[in-house]
């Protein structure tokens, strides 16, 4: 009779309504609000809607970049005509061409650099809001070791990457452009070598941080995931063996709770992935359009001659490529971390 009464009491206690933890993704920053759909049913649907909004954003970006590129082509054509005149000094015409390209490109380039820095900051700030929610969801599913390791590593590398971009790489972009303008105006080989070294240093700074981060994520995911899976299995066996009568019921119930936490975590993660992409896609389109059109402009202008001013156009193109790499690196870091946290334990 005592066992029956005990069983009835435990069943009644288990029937008491409880409130589950609620995991809600932070709202998308204002910069990405126009690109993110309100309530996407699936990740594929949300991604398609973001891409569709980005295509609509393409037209004004094209118009803005095309205007600058048309001015560059016209300037190089006039410069080529000036060089063909009798008695024209190639050094003076190259200097005039360099100054013209610099005047036309410095303002748009500065605006895009500011946009890139702003995007990096917004992505980093959003990651600081999203990752704690994902970490709590994984911990609730039983992945305490995994969540702590992934969160610690992501926060560390995100801070390192953001600081490196804002304090080192962006100033180096300006130095790169200054050396490019000086090299084009003077034609000094040493300035060109220093410019190439700066570009190499920027490129490998980003690559090294991402290489180390992906290596850390790979190692951490395997080791901590195995530890969490073993801990969950041991906890279920302990509950089943130590709690009399209803031990196996509680053990099965704990598995159901973990599965429910995993579903909530996945929903938050999908929204977080889409939010990160929404913040990143607009600046990526705007900078990417300028990058592509500058590449085409450099190829077209190369037909008319004026080697040094055309080389300067290509250097501005490389700077735009570095901006794309900067913003994409931070976006990739957050996407990888979110996907790893969505994977959970096991």
Secondary structure by P-SEA (a helix, b strand, c coil): caaaaaaaaaaaaaacccccbbbbccccccccccccccccccaaaaaaaaaaaaaaaaaaaaaaaaaaaaaaaaaaaaaaaaaacccccaaaaaaaaaaaaaaacaaaaaaaaaaaaaaaaaaaaaaaacaaaaaaaaaaacaaaaaaaaaaaaaaaaaaaaaaaaccaaaaaaaaaaaaaaaaacccaaaaaaaaaaaaaaaaaaaaaaaaaaaaaaaaaaaaaaaaaaaaaaaaaaaacccccaaaaaaaaaaaaaaaaaaaaaaaaaaaaaaaaaacaaaaaaaaaaaaaaaaaaaaaaaacaaaaaaaaaaaaaaaaaaaaaaaaaaaaaaaaaaaaaaccc
